[in-house]
Amino acid sequence: MSDEQKTNGPQPEDDELSGWSSHLVEGEDYYIEDGKMVFTEAYLRRRGTCCHSGCRHCPYGEASTQKAR
């Protein structure tokens, strides 16, 4: 069995993962709470659309919808 098969398919390279996060500013776009990245309302507004993940600071009303389910 190849290394790729052992890891359930191809894995992203380290530089691929750091590419998107290098554009985010901690404290402005997100903060870390209990080891998790929490996006700010300002970042989510700039993003422009709801991702339907129930983000805590969702400016589109989705977070309250997720909690009610």
N, C-alpha and C positions, 0 to 999 in steps of 0.2 A: 504494500500500500504506500502511495506517495505521500509526502508531507502535506500536499494540497488536499488530498482526500481525508487525511486525519483531522484537518481543521475545518471541515465542511465547506470546501470551496476556497476560491482565492480571497485573500485578506488584503485590505487596503494598506498601502505603504504608509510609513510614518509621516512623510511629507504631504500625503493626500489628506490625512487627518488634521494636520496643523494648518493646512491651507485655509479652510473656512474659519477656524478659530482665531487665526492671526488678524482677522479683520474686525473682531469683536473687542470691545474695551470693557474690562472688568469694572464693575461699579456703575457703568453707564448703560451697557447693553445687557449685562447679566451679573449675578452674584452667585456665590457658592454657599449652599445651605445643606448641611448633613451630607457633604460629599457630592451633591447634585447641582447641576447648573440650572439656575432659575432665570429665565429671560425677564427683562423689565418691560413695563408697558411701553416705554419710549421705543425700545427695540422692536417690539411686536407691531407698533403703529407704522414704523418705517418699513417693516417687512411687507405690509400692505394687504395681507389676507390672513384669514384664520386657518390654522392647520388642523383644527378639530381634535387636538390632543388634551384639551382641558387645562391649558396653561393658567397658572395662578393669576397672572396679571393681564389676561386676555382683554383687549379693549373692544372686542367684537361680541362679547356676551357669551362666548362658548364655555368658559370656566363654570359659570353658574348652571348652565345646562348639564354639564358633565356631573356636577355634584348632586343634582336632583335625580339622576338616573339610578 
